[in-house]
């Protein structure tokens, strides 16, 4: 889902470059380094958002979790 979201975001940003060009300073609207950097940052944030709760969940005894339901 993260890759799909990043792909749709990059496609949308590339489609709106003519509107964004006037708001950017020191970088072009279709700079591949910016798109790659932001995509990498979003992927890392999504990975952390999944890794932290899942690592906490692995520390819980499954039987204790089922008893609490």
PQR file of N, CA, C, O and H, with PARSE charges and radii, in Angstrom:
ATOM      1  N   UNK A   1       0.818  -1.181   0.000 -0.4000 1.5000
ATOM      2  CA  UNK A   1       0.000   0.000   0.000 -0.0000 2.0000
ATOM      3  C   UNK A   1       0.870   1.256   0.000  0.5500 1.7000
ATOM      4  O   UNK A   1       0.527   2.275  -0.599 -0.5500 1.4000
ATOM      5  N   UNK A   2       1.999   1.153   0.685 -0.4000 1.5000
ATOM      6  CA  UNK A   2       2.895   2.307   0.730 -0.0000 2.0000
ATOM      7  C   UNK A   2       3.434   2.625  -0.655  0.5500 1.7000
ATOM      8  O   UNK A   2       3.467   3.782  -1.073 -0.5500 1.4000
ATOM      9  H   UNK A   2       2.278   0.325   1.172  0.4000 1.0000
ATOM     10  N   UNK A   3       3.853   1.584  -1.359 -0.4000 1.5000
ATOM     11  CA  UNK A   3       4.383   1.814  -2.713 -0.0000 2.0000
ATOM     12  C   UNK A   3       3.312   2.360  -3.647  0.5500 1.7000
ATOM     13  O   UNK A   3       3.593   3.207  -4.495 -0.5500 1.4000
ATOM     14  H   UNK A   3       3.826   0.644  -1.020  0.4000 1.0000
ATOM     15  N   UNK A   4       2.100   1.880  -3.492 -0.4000 1.5000
ATOM     16  CA  UNK A   4       1.004   2.403  -4.313 -0.0000 2.0000
ATOM     17  C   UNK A   4       0.762   3.882  -4.008  0.5500 1.7000
ATOM     18  O   UNK A   4       0.566   4.687  -4.918 -0.5500 1.4000
ATOM     19  H   UNK A   4       1.872   1.192  -2.803  0.4000 1.0000
ATOM     20  N   UNK A   5       0.777   4.226  -2.729 -0.4000 1.5000
ATOM     21  CA  UNK A   5       0.587   5.624  -2.342 -0.0000 2.0000
ATOM     22  C   UNK A   5       1.711   6.517  -2.828  0.5500 1.7000
ATOM     23  O   UNK A   5       1.467   7.630  -3.293 -0.5500 1.4000
ATOM     24  H   UNK A   5       0.936   3.571  -1.990  0.4000 1.0000
ATOM     25  N   UNK A   6       2.945   6.034  -2.722 -0.4000 1.5000
ATOM     26  CA  UNK A   6       4.079   6.819  -3.211 -0.0000 2.0000
ATOM     27  C   UNK A   6       3.988   6.991  -4.720  0.5500 1.7000
ATOM     28  O   UNK A   6       4.233   8.078  -5.243 -0.5500 1.4000
ATOM     29  H   UNK A   6       3.143   5.129  -2.344  0.4000 1.0000
ATOM     30  N   UNK A   7       3.635   5.917  -5.416 -0.4000 1.5000
ATOM     31  CA  UNK A   7       3.499   5.994  -6.874 -0.0000 2.0000
ATOM     32  C   UNK A   7       2.418   6.971  -7.306  0.5500 1.7000
ATOM     33  O   UNK A   7       2.610   7.753  -8.237 -0.5500 1.4000
ATOM     34  H   UNK A   7       3.436   5.034  -4.991  0.4000 1.0000
ATOM     35  N   UNK A   8       1.278   6.920  -6.620 -0.4000 1.5000
ATOM     36  CA  UNK A   8       0.193   7.844  -6.958 -0.0000 2.0000
ATOM     37  C   UNK A   8       0.579   9.282  -6.617  0.5500 1.7000
ATOM     38  O   UNK A   8       0.229  10.211  -7.345 -0.5500 1.4000
ATOM     39  H   UNK A   8       1.122   6.285  -5.864  0.4000 1.0000
ATOM     40  N   UNK A   9       1.303   9.462  -5.508 -0.4000 1.5000
ATOM     41  CA  UNK A   9       1.743  10.805  -5.131 -0.0000 2.0000
ATOM     42  C   UNK A   9       2.735  11.388  -6.115  0.5500 1.7000
ATOM     43  O   UNK A   9       2.650  12.563  -6.471 -0.5500 1.4000
ATOM     44  H   UNK A   9       1.588   8.707  -4.917  0.4000 1.0000
ATOM     45  N   UNK A  10       3.682  10.563  -6.559 -0.4000 1.5000
ATOM     46  CA  UNK A  10       4.669  11.037  -7.536 -0.0000 2.0000
ATOM     47  C   UNK A  10       3.981  11.353  -8.862  0.5500 1.7000
ATOM     48  O   UNK A  10       4.288  12.361  -9.498 -0.5500 1.4000
ATOM     49  H   UNK A  10       3.751   9.608  -6.270  0.4000 1.0000
ATOM     50  N   UNK A  11       3.057  10.499  -9.277 -0.4000 1.5000
ATOM     51  CA  UNK A  11       2.334  10.760 -10.523 -0.0000 2.0000
ATOM     52  C   UNK A  11       1.514  12.047 -10.425  0.5500 1.7000
ATOM     53  O   UNK A  11       1.479  12.844 -11.362 -0.5500 1.4000
ATOM     54  H   UNK A  11       2.807   9.681  -8.760  0.4000 1.0000
ATOM     55  N   UNK A  12       0.864  12.238  -9.294 -0.4000 1.5000
ATOM     56  CA  UNK A  12       0.096  13.469  -9.100 -0.0000 2.0000
ATOM     57  C   UNK A  12       0.981  14.699  -9.063  0.5500 1.7000
ATOM     58  O   UNK A  12       0.633  15.740  -9.621 -0.5500 1.4000
ATOM     59  H   UNK A  12       0.892  11.590  -8.532  0.4000 1.0000
ATOM     60  N   UNK A  13       2.137  14.578  -8.400 -0.4000 1.5000
ATOM     61  CA  UNK A  13       3.058  15.717  -8.332 -0.0000 2.0000
ATOM     62  C   UNK A  13       3.624  16.042  -9.712  0.5500 1.7000
ATOM     63  O   UNK A  13       3.759  17.211 -10.073 -0.5500 1.4000
ATOM     64  H   UNK A  13       2.420  13.732  -7.947  0.4000 1.0000
ATOM     65  N   UNK A  14       3.952  15.010 -10.476 -0.4000 1.5000
ATOM     66  CA  UNK A  14       4.444  15.262 -11.831 -0.0000 2.0000
ATOM     67  C   UNK A  14       3.362  15.895 -12.702  0.5500 1.7000
ATOM     68  O   UNK A  14       3.656  16.720 -13.567 -0.5500 1.4000
ATOM     69  H   UNK A  14       3.842  14.060 -10.182  0.4000 1.0000
ATOM     70  N   UNK A  15       2.122  15.506 -12.471 -0.4000 1.5000
ATOM     71  CA  UNK A  15       1.012  16.093 -13.230 -0.0000 2.0000
ATOM     72  C   UNK A  15       0.753  17.548 -12.869  0.5500 1.7000
ATOM     73  O   UNK A  15       0.210  18.300 -13.678 -0.5500 1.4000
ATOM     74  H   UNK A  15       1.883  14.836 -11.769  0.4000 1.0000
ATOM     75  N   UNK A  16       1.134  17.952 -11.662 -0.4000 1.5000
ATOM     76  CA  UNK A  16       0.885  19.323 -11.211 -0.0000 2.0000
ATOM     77  C   UNK A  16       2.134  20.195 -11.241  0.5500 1.7000
ATOM     78  O   UNK A  16       2.165  21.237 -10.586 -0.5500 1.4000
ATOM     79  H   UNK A  16       1.575  17.341 -11.004  0.4000 1.0000
ATOM     80  N   UNK A  17       3.157  19.800 -11.980 -0.4000 1.5000
ATOM     81  CA  UNK A  17       4.420  20.546 -11.970 -0.0000 2.0000
ATOM     82  C   UNK A  17       4.265  21.976 -12.469  0.5500 1.7000
ATOM     83  O   UNK A  17       4.959  22.877 -11.996 -0.5500 1.4000
ATOM     84  H   UNK A  17       3.131  18.954 -12.513  0.4000 1.0000
ATOM     85  N   UNK A  18       3.377  22.189 -13.404 -0.4000 1.5000
ATOM     86  CA  UNK A  18       3.258  23.555 -13.934 -0.0000 2.0000
ATOM     87  C   UNK A  18       2.684  24.509 -12.884  0.5500 1.7000
ATOM     88  O   UNK A  18       2.975  25.705 -12.911 -0.5500 1.4000
ATOM     89  H   UNK A  18       2.813  21.458 -13.788  0.4000 1.0000
ATOM     90  N   UNK A  19       1.875  23.993 -11.964 -0.4000 1.5000
ATOM     91  CA  UNK A  19       1.342  24.833 -10.899 -0.0000 2.0000
ATOM     92  C   UNK A  19       2.344  25.017  -9.762  0.5500 1.7000
ATOM     93  O   UNK A  19       2.348  26.051  -9.094 -0.5500 1.4000
ATOM     94  H   UNK A  19       1.639  23.022 -11.941  0.4000 1.0000
ATOM     95  N   UNK A  20       3.196  24.010  -9.545 -0.4000 1.5000
ATOM     96  CA  UNK A  20       4.169  24.063  -8.451 -0.0000 2.0000
ATOM     97  C   UNK A  20       5.406  24.872  -8.804  0.5500 1.7000
ATOM     98  O   UNK A  20       6.104  25.344  -7.907 -0.5500 1.4000
ATOM     99  H   UNK A  20       3.192  23.170 -10.088  0.4000 1.0000
ATOM    100  N   UNK A  21       5.688  25.040 -10.061 -0.4000 1.5000
ATOM    101  CA  UNK A  21       6.942  25.671 -10.484 -0.0000 2.0000
ATOM    102  C   UNK A  21       7.110  27.076  -9.926  0.5500 1.7000
ATOM    103  O   UNK A  21       8.234  27.494  -9.646 -0.5500 1.4000
ATOM    104  H   UNK A  21       5.121  24.657 -10.791  0.4000 1.0000
ATOM    105  N   UNK A  22       6.040  27.796  -9.763 -0.4000 1.5000
ATOM    106  CA  UNK A  22       6.148  29.173  -9.263 -0.0000 2.0000
ATOM    107  C   UNK A  22       6.417  29.222  -7.758  0.5500 1.7000
ATOM    108  O   UNK A  22       6.853  30.255  -7.248 -0.5500 1.4000
ATOM    109  H   UNK A  22       5.127  27.457  -9.990  0.4000 1.0000
ATOM    110  N   UNK A  23       6.166  28.128  -7.039 -0.4000 1.5000
ATOM    111  CA  UNK A  23       6.350  28.111  -5.594 -0.0000 2.0000
ATOM    112  C   UNK A  23       7.698  27.539  -5.157  0.5500 1.7000
ATOM    113  O   UNK A  23       8.010  27.554  -3.966 -0.5500 1.4000
ATOM    114  H   UNK A  23       5.812  27.289  -7.453  0.4000 1.0000
ATOM    115  N   UNK A  24       8.491  27.043  -6.081 -0.4000 1.5000
ATOM    116  CA  UNK A  24       9.755  26.391  -5.741 -0.0000 2.0000
ATOM    117  C   UNK A  24      10.927  27.336  -5.959  0.5500 1.7000
ATOM    118  O   UNK A  24      10.966  28.075  -6.943 -0.5500 1.4000
ATOM    119  H   UNK A  24       8.238  27.031  -7.048  0.4000 1.0000
ATOM    120  N   UNK A  25      11.874  27.307  -5.044 -0.4000 1.5000
ATOM    121  CA  UNK A  25      13.064  28.137  -5.143 -0.0000 2.0000
ATOM    122  C   UNK A  25      14.297  27.252  -5.023  0.5500 1.7000
ATOM    123  O   UNK A  25      14.435  26.520  -4.044 -0.5500 1.4000
ATOM    124  H   UNK A  25      11.843  26.706  -4.245  0.4000 1.0000
ATOM    125  N   UNK A  26      15.180  27.307  -5.987 -0.4000 1.5000
ATOM    126  CA  UNK A  26      16.426  26.561  -5.946 -0.0000 2.0000
ATOM    127  C   UNK A  26      16.328  25.122  -6.414  0.5500 1.7000
ATOM    128  O   UNK A  26      17.316  24.390  -6.352 -0.5500 1.4000
ATOM    129  H   UNK A  26      15.068  27.902  -6.782  0.4000 1.0000
ATOM    130  N   UNK A  27      15.170  24.701  -6.878 -0.4000 1.5000
ATOM    131  CA  UNK A  27      14.986  23.338  -7.369 -0.0000 2.0000
ATOM    132  C   UNK A  27      13.927  23.369  -8.468  0.5500 1.7000
ATOM    133  O   UNK A  27      12.998  24.176  -8.425 -0.5500 1.4000
ATOM    134  H   UNK A  27      14.368  25.295  -6.928  0.4000 1.0000
ATOM    135  N   UNK A  28      14.074  22.494  -9.441 -0.4000 1.5000
ATOM    136  CA  UNK A  28      13.075  22.439 -10.507 -0.0000 2.0000
ATOM    137  C   UNK A  28      11.901  21.576 -10.061  0.5500 1.7000
ATOM    138  O   UNK A  28      12.026  20.781  -9.130 -0.5500 1.4000
ATOM    139  H   UNK A  28      14.828  21.839  -9.476  0.4000 1.0000
ATOM    140  N   UNK A  29      10.782  21.734 -10.716 -0.4000 1.5000
ATOM    141  CA  UNK A  29       9.570  21.005 -10.338 -0.0000 2.0000
ATOM    142  C   UNK A  29       9.663  19.520 -10.659  0.5500 1.7000
ATOM    143  O   UNK A  29       8.919  18.722 -10.088 -0.5500 1.4000
ATOM    144  H   UNK A  29      10.680  22.380 -11.472  0.4000 1.0000
ATOM    145  N   UNK A  30      10.549  19.139 -11.549 -0.4000 1.5000
ATOM    146  CA  UNK A  30      10.678  17.716 -11.901 -0.0000 2.0000
ATOM    147  C   UNK A  30      12.063  17.188 -11.553  0.5500 1.7000
ATOM    148  O   UNK A  30      12.615  16.375 -12.295 -0.5500 1.4000
ATOM    149  H   UNK A  30      11.153  19.787 -12.012  0.4000 1.0000
ATOM    150  N   UNK A  31      12.633  17.633 -10.440 -0.4000 1.5000
ATOM    151  CA  UNK A  31      13.957  17.199 -10.000 -0.0000 2.0000
ATOM    152  C   UNK A  31      13.869  15.769  -9.459  0.5500 1.7000
ATOM    153  O   UNK A  31      13.204  15.540  -8.448 -0.5500 1.4000
ATOM    154  H   UNK A  31      12.185  18.293  -9.838  0.4000 1.0000
ATOM    155  N   UNK A  32      14.524  14.807 -10.107 -0.4000 1.5000
ATOM    156  CA  UNK A  32      14.405  13.412  -9.675 -0.0000 2.0000
ATOM    157  C   UNK A  32      14.985  13.160  -8.282  0.5500 1.7000
ATOM    158  O   UNK A  32      14.510  12.271  -7.576 -0.5500 1.4000
ATOM    159  H   UNK A  32      15.064  14.993 -10.928  0.4000 1.0000
ATOM    160  N   UNK A  33      15.988  13.917  -7.879 -0.4000 1.5000
ATOM    161  CA  UNK A  33      16.572  13.724  -6.552 -0.0000 2.0000
ATOM    162  C   UNK A  33      15.570  14.072  -5.456  0.5500 1.7000
ATOM    163  O   UNK A  33      15.524  13.404  -4.423 -0.5500 1.4000
ATOM    164  H   UNK A  33      16.373  14.640  -8.452  0.4000 1.0000
ATOM    165  N   UNK A  34      14.782  15.096  -5.670 -0.4000 1.5000
ATOM    166  CA  UNK A  34      13.766  15.485  -4.690 -0.0000 2.0000
ATOM    167  C   UNK A  34      12.691  14.411  -4.601  0.5500 1.7000
ATOM    168  O   UNK A  34      12.289  14.027  -3.503 -0.5500 1.4000
ATOM    169  H   UNK A  34      14.819  15.639  -6.510  0.4000 1.0000
ATOM    170  N   UNK A  35      12.222  13.925  -5.743 -0.4000 1.5000
ATOM    171  CA  UNK A  35      11.200  12.880  -5.741 -0.0000 2.0000
ATOM    172  C   UNK A  35      11.727  11.610  -5.083  0.5500 1.7000
ATOM    173  O   UNK A  35      11.003  10.973  -4.318 -0.5500 1.4000
ATOM    174  H   UNK A  35      12.548  14.238  -6.635  0.4000 1.0000
ATOM    175  N   UNK A  36      12.954  11.234  -5.359 -0.4000 1.5000
ATOM    176  CA  UNK A  36      13.532  10.033  -4.751 -0.0000 2.0000
ATOM    177  C   UNK A  36      13.726  10.218  -3.252  0.5500 1.7000
ATOM    178  O   UNK A  36      13.452   9.303  -2.476 -0.5500 1.4000
ATOM    179  H   UNK A  36      13.542  11.752  -5.980  0.4000 1.0000
ATOM    180  N   UNK A  37      14.191  11.385  -2.839 -0.4000 1.5000
ATOM    181  CA  UNK A  37      14.404  11.641  -1.418 -0.0000 2.0000
ATOM    182  C   UNK A  37      13.111  11.639  -0.625  0.5500 1.7000
ATOM    183  O   UNK A  37      13.041  11.042   0.450 -0.5500 1.4000
ATOM    184  H   UNK A  37      14.414  12.129  -3.469  0.4000 1.0000
ATOM    185  N   UNK A  38      12.101  12.292  -1.137 -0.4000 1.5000
ATOM    186  CA  UNK A  38      10.813  12.335  -0.445 -0.0000 2.0000
ATOM    187  C   UNK A  38      10.167  10.949  -0.434  0.5500 1.7000
ATOM    188  O   UNK A  38       9.569  10.554   0.567 -0.5500 1.4000
ATOM    189  H   UNK A  38      12.157  12.777  -2.010  0.4000 1.0000
ATOM    190  N   UNK A  39      10.282  10.222  -1.522 -0.4000 1.5000
ATOM    191  CA  UNK A  39       9.732   8.866  -1.569 -0.0000 2.0000
ATOM    192  C   UNK A  39      10.429   7.963  -0.560  0.5500 1.7000
ATOM    193  O   UNK A  39       9.777   7.170   0.119 -0.5500 1.4000
ATOM    194  H   UNK A  39      10.768  10.543  -2.335  0.4000 1.0000
ATOM    195  N   UNK A  40      11.735   8.078  -0.458 -0.4000 1.5000
ATOM    196  CA  UNK A  40      12.494   7.289   0.514 -0.0000 2.0000
ATOM    197  C   UNK A  40      12.100   7.667   1.942  0.5500 1.7000
ATOM    198  O   UNK A  40      11.930   6.793   2.792 -0.5500 1.4000
ATOM    199  H   UNK A  40      12.264   8.723  -1.009  0.4000 1.0000
ATOM    200  N   UNK A  41      11.957   8.949   2.200 -0.4000 1.5000
ATOM    201  CA  UNK A  41      11.550   9.404   3.528 -0.0000 2.0000
ATOM    202  C   UNK A  41      10.166   8.859   3.896  0.5500 1.7000
ATOM    203  O   UNK A  41       9.963   8.394   5.018 -0.5500 1.4000
ATOM    204  H   UNK A  41      12.095   9.658   1.509  0.4000 1.0000
ATOM    205  N   UNK A  42       9.231   8.913   2.972 -0.4000 1.5000
ATOM    206  CA  UNK A  42       7.893   8.390   3.243 -0.0000 2.0000
ATOM    207  C   UNK A  42       7.906   6.884   3.451  0.5500 1.7000
ATOM    208  O   UNK A  42       7.160   6.373   4.286 -0.5500 1.4000
ATOM    209  H   UNK A  42       9.396   9.291   2.061  0.4000 1.0000
ATOM    210  N   UNK A  43       8.736   6.168   2.709 -0.4000 1.5000
ATOM    211  CA  UNK A  43       8.845   4.720   2.885 -0.0000 2.0000
ATOM    212  C   UNK A  43       9.425   4.381   4.258  0.5500 1.7000
ATOM    213  O   UNK A  43       8.971   3.434   4.899 -0.5500 1.4000
ATOM    214  H   UNK A  43       9.341   6.584   2.030  0.4000 1.0000
ATOM    215  N   UNK A  44      10.414   5.134   4.713 -0.4000 1.5000
ATOM    216  CA  UNK A  44      11.000   4.894   6.032 -0.0000 2.0000
ATOM    217  C   UNK A  44       9.983   5.183   7.130  0.5500 1.7000
ATOM    218  O   UNK A  44       9.882   4.419   8.091 -0.5500 1.4000
ATOM    219  H   UNK A  44      10.783   5.904   4.192  0.4000 1.0000
ATOM    220  N   UNK A  45       9.237   6.259   7.004 -0.4000 1.5000
ATOM    221  CA  UNK A  45       8.212   6.593   8.000 -0.0000 2.0000
ATOM    222  C   UNK A  45       7.140   5.500   8.042  0.5500 1.7000
ATOM    223  O   UNK A  45       6.702   5.103   9.122 -0.5500 1.4000
ATOM    224  H   UNK A  45       9.319   6.879   6.224  0.4000 1.0000
ATOM    225  N   UNK A  46       6.719   5.015   6.878 -0.4000 1.5000
ATOM    226  CA  UNK A  46       5.721   3.949   6.835 -0.0000 2.0000
ATOM    227  C   UNK A  46       6.275   2.665   7.454  0.5500 1.7000
ATOM    228  O   UNK A  46       5.553   1.951   8.149 -0.5500 1.4000
ATOM    229  H   UNK A  46       7.074   5.337   6.001  0.4000 1.0000
ATOM    230  N   UNK A  47       7.540   2.372   7.209 -0.4000 1.5000
ATOM    231  CA  UNK A  47       8.166   1.187   7.798 -0.0000 2.0000
ATOM    232  C   UNK A  47       8.214   1.300   9.317  0.5500 1.7000
ATOM    233  O   UNK A  47       7.935   0.327  10.018 -0.5500 1.4000
ATOM    234  H   UNK A  47       8.127   2.952   6.645  0.4000 1.0000
ATOM    235  N   UNK A  48       8.561   2.464   9.828 -0.4000 1.5000
ATOM    236  CA  UNK A  48       8.576   2.664  11.276 -0.0000 2.0000
ATOM    237  C   UNK A  48       7.172   2.589  11.866  0.5500 1.7000
ATOM    238  O   UNK A  48       6.984   2.073  12.967 -0.5500 1.4000
ATOM    239  H   UNK A  48       8.788   3.255   9.259  0.4000 1.0000
ATOM    240  N   UNK A  49       6.198   3.099  11.140 -0.4000 1.5000
ATOM    241  CA  UNK A  49       4.823   3.066  11.622 -0.0000 2.0000
ATOM    242  C   UNK A  49       4.306   1.635  11.733  0.5500 1.7000
ATOM    243  O   UNK A  49       3.415   1.360  12.536 -0.5500 1.4000
ATOM    244  H   UNK A  49       6.351   3.519  10.245  0.4000 1.0000
ATOM    245  N   UNK A  50       4.847   0.740  10.949 -0.4000 1.5000
ATOM    246  CA  UNK A  50       4.448  -0.666  11.015 -0.0000 2.0000
ATOM    247  C   UNK A  50       5.342  -1.432  11.993  0.5500 1.7000
ATOM    248  O   UNK A  50       4.862  -2.300  12.722 -0.5500 1.4000
ATOM    249  H   UNK A  50       5.571   0.963  10.296  0.4000 1.0000
ATOM    250  N   UNK A  51       6.622  -1.118  12.011 -0.4000 1.5000
ATOM    251  CA  UNK A  51       7.581  -1.896  12.806 -0.0000 2.0000
ATOM    252  C   UNK A  51       7.398  -1.706  14.304  0.5500 1.7000
ATOM    253  O   UNK A  51       7.518  -2.671  15.059 -0.5500 1.4000
ATOM    254  H   UNK A  51       7.013  -0.413  11.419  0.4000 1.0000
ATOM    255  N   UNK A  52       7.116  -0.512  14.749 -0.4000 1.5000
ATOM    256  CA  UNK A  52       7.018  -0.262  16.192 -0.0000 2.0000
ATOM    257  C   UNK A  52       5.840  -1.019  16.814  0.5500 1.7000
ATOM    258  O   UNK A  52       6.052  -1.730  17.797 -0.5500 1.4000
ATOM    259  H   UNK A  52       7.019   0.273  14.136  0.4000 1.0000
ATOM    260  N   UNK A  53       4.622  -0.908  16.300 -0.4000 1.5000
ATOM    261  CA  UNK A  53       3.528  -1.677  16.915 -0.0000 2.0000
ATOM    262  C   UNK A  53       3.697  -3.189  16.756  0.5500 1.7000
ATOM    263  O   UNK A  53       3.348  -3.949  17.659 -0.5500 1.4000
ATOM    264  H   UNK A  53       4.451  -0.330  15.501  0.4000 1.0000
ATOM    265  N   UNK A  54       4.227  -3.624  15.623 -0.4000 1.5000
ATOM    266  CA  UNK A  54       4.380  -5.068  15.436 -0.0000 2.0000
ATOM    267  C   UNK A  54       5.455  -5.636  16.352  0.5500 1.7000
ATOM    268  O   UNK A  54       5.317  -6.765  16.822 -0.5500 1.4000
ATOM    269  H   UNK A  54       4.511  -3.006  14.889  0.4000 1.0000
ATOM    270  N   UNK A  55       6.513  -4.893  16.617 -0.4000 1.5000
ATOM    271  CA  UNK A  55       7.531  -5.389  17.541 -0.0000 2.0000
ATOM    272  C   UNK A  55       6.988  -5.426  18.970  0.5500 1.7000
ATOM    273  O   UNK A  55       7.347  -6.315  19.742 -0.5500 1.4000
ATOM    274  H   UNK A  55       6.625  -3.976  16.235  0.4000 1.0000
ATOM    275  N   UNK A  56       6.140  -4.485  19.324 -0.4000 1.5000
ATOM    276  CA  UNK A  56       5.508  -4.519  20.648 -0.0000 2.0000
ATOM    277  C   UNK A  56       4.543  -5.691  20.746  0.5500 1.7000
ATOM    278  O   UNK A  56       4.432  -6.316  21.801 -0.5500 1.4000
ATOM    279  H   UNK A  56       5.849  -3.763  18.697  0.4000 1.0000
ATOM    280  N   UNK A  57       3.853  -5.992  19.669 -0.4000 1.5000
ATOM    281  CA  UNK A  57       2.890  -7.093  19.679 -0.0000 2.0000
ATOM    282  C   UNK A  57       3.579  -8.446  19.796  0.5500 1.7000
ATOM    283  O   UNK A  57       2.990  -9.382  20.337 -0.5500 1.4000
ATOM    284  H   UNK A  57       3.944  -5.485  18.812  0.4000 1.0000
ATOM    285  N   UNK A  58       4.791  -8.574  19.312 -0.4000 1.5000
ATOM    286  CA  UNK A  58       5.489  -9.856  19.406 -0.0000 2.0000
ATOM    287  C   UNK A  58       5.935 -10.162  20.827  0.5500 1.7000
ATOM    288  O   UNK A  58       6.248 -11.313  21.130 -0.5500 1.4000
ATOM    289  H   UNK A  58       5.269  -7.814  18.872  0.4000 1.0000
ATOM    290  N   UNK A  59       5.972  -9.172  21.704 -0.4000 1.5000
ATOM    291  CA  UNK A  59       6.385  -9.395  23.089 -0.0000 2.0000
ATOM    292  C   UNK A  59       5.242  -9.890  23.970  0.5500 1.7000
ATOM    293  O   UNK A  59       5.472 -10.278  25.115 -0.5500 1.4000
ATOM    294  H   UNK A  59       5.717  -8.237  21.458  0.4000 1.0000
ATOM    295  N   UNK A  60       4.029  -9.883  23.457 -0.4000 1.5000
ATOM    296  CA  UNK A  60       2.864 -10.284  24.239 -0.0000 2.0000
ATOM    297  C   UNK A  60       2.625 -11.783  24.046  0.5500 1.7000
ATOM    298  O   UNK A  60       2.710 -12.297  22.930 -0.5500 1.4000
ATOM    299  H   UNK A  60       3.843  -9.568  22.526  0.4000 1.0000
ATOM    300  N   UNK A  61       2.328 -12.463  25.131 -0.4000 1.5000
ATOM    301  CA  UNK A  61       1.992 -13.881  25.069 -0.0000 2.0000
ATOM    302  C   UNK A  61       0.652 -14.032  24.353  0.5500 1.7000
ATOM    303  O   UNK A  61      -0.327 -13.399  24.749 -0.5500 1.4000
ATOM    304  H   UNK A  61       2.259 -12.045  26.037  0.4000 1.0000
ATOM    305  N   UNK A  62       0.589 -14.858  23.305 -0.4000 1.5000
ATOM    306  CA  UNK A  62      -0.663 -14.998  22.550 -0.0000 2.0000
ATOM    307  C   UNK A  62      -1.833 -15.493  23.410  0.5500 1.7000
ATOM    308  O   UNK A  62      -2.963 -15.039  23.231 -0.5500 1.4000
ATOM    309  H   UNK A  62       1.384 -15.372  22.983  0.4000 1.0000
ATOM    310  N   UNK A  63      -1.575 -16.404  24.328 -0.4000 1.5000
ATOM    311  CA  UNK A  63      -2.662 -16.907  25.170 -0.0000 2.0000
ATOM    312  C   UNK A  63      -3.188 -15.818  26.102  0.5500 1.7000
ATOM    313  O   UNK A  63      -4.391 -15.737  26.346 -0.5500 1.4000
ATOM    314  H   UNK A  63      -0.656 -16.772  24.473  0.4000 1.0000
ATOM    315  N   UNK A  64      -2.306 -14.995  26.612 -0.4000 1.5000
ATOM    316  CA  UNK A  64      -2.746 -13.902  27.472 -0.0000 2.0000
ATOM    317  C   UNK A  64      -3.566 -12.893  26.678  0.5500 1.7000
ATOM    318  O   UNK A  64      -4.547 -12.352  27.187 -0.5500 1.4000
ATOM    319  H   UNK A  64      -1.328 -15.061  26.413  0.4000 1.0000
ATOM    320  N   UNK A  65      -3.176 -12.641  25.450 -0.4000 1.5000
ATOM    321  CA  UNK A  65      -3.926 -11.711  24.610 -0.0000 2.0000
ATOM    322  C   UNK A  65      -5.313 -12.258  24.288  0.5500 1.7000
ATOM    323  O   UNK A  65      -6.288 -11.507  24.259 -0.5500 1.4000
ATOM    324  H   UNK A  65      -2.379 -13.081  25.035  0.4000 1.0000
ATOM    325  N   UNK A  66      -5.403 -13.560  24.048 -0.4000 1.5000
ATOM    326  CA  UNK A  66      -6.688 -14.159  23.744 -0.0000 2.0000
ATOM    327  C   UNK A  66      -7.588 -14.211  24.979  0.5500 1.7000
ATOM    328  O   UNK A  66      -8.807 -14.099  24.852 -0.5500 1.4000
ATOM    329  H   UNK A  66      -4.611 -14.170  24.072  0.4000 1.0000
ATOM    330  N   UNK A  67      -7.021 -14.376  26.149 -0.4000 1.5000
ATOM    331  CA  UNK A  67      -7.818 -14.401  27.375 -0.0000 2.0000
ATOM    332  C   UNK A  67      -8.430 -13.045  27.665  0.5500 1.7000
ATOM    333  O   UNK A  67      -9.510 -12.968  28.252 -0.5500 1.4000
ATOM    334  H   UNK A  67      -6.031 -14.468  26.253  0.4000 1.0000
ATOM    335  N   UNK A  68      -7.760 -11.976  27.266 -0.4000 1.5000
ATOM    336  CA  UNK A  68      -8.257 -10.624  27.538 -0.0000 2.0000
ATOM    337  C   UNK A  68      -9.405 -10.212  26.625  0.5500 1.7000
ATOM    338  O   UNK A  68     -10.036  -9.183  26.863 -0.5500 1.4000
ATOM    339  H   UNK A  68      -6.883 -12.038  26.789  0.4000 1.0000
ATOM    340  N   UNK A  69      -9.683 -10.979  25.605 -0.4000 1.5000
ATOM    341  CA  UNK A  69     -10.794 -10.647  24.708 -0.0000 2.0000
ATOM    342  C   UNK A  69     -12.053 -10.903  25.383  0.5500 1.7000
ATOM    343  O   UNK A  69     -13.119 -10.689  24.804 -0.5500 1.4000
ATOM    344  H   UNK A  69      -9.171 -11.816  25.411  0.4000 1.0000
TER
END
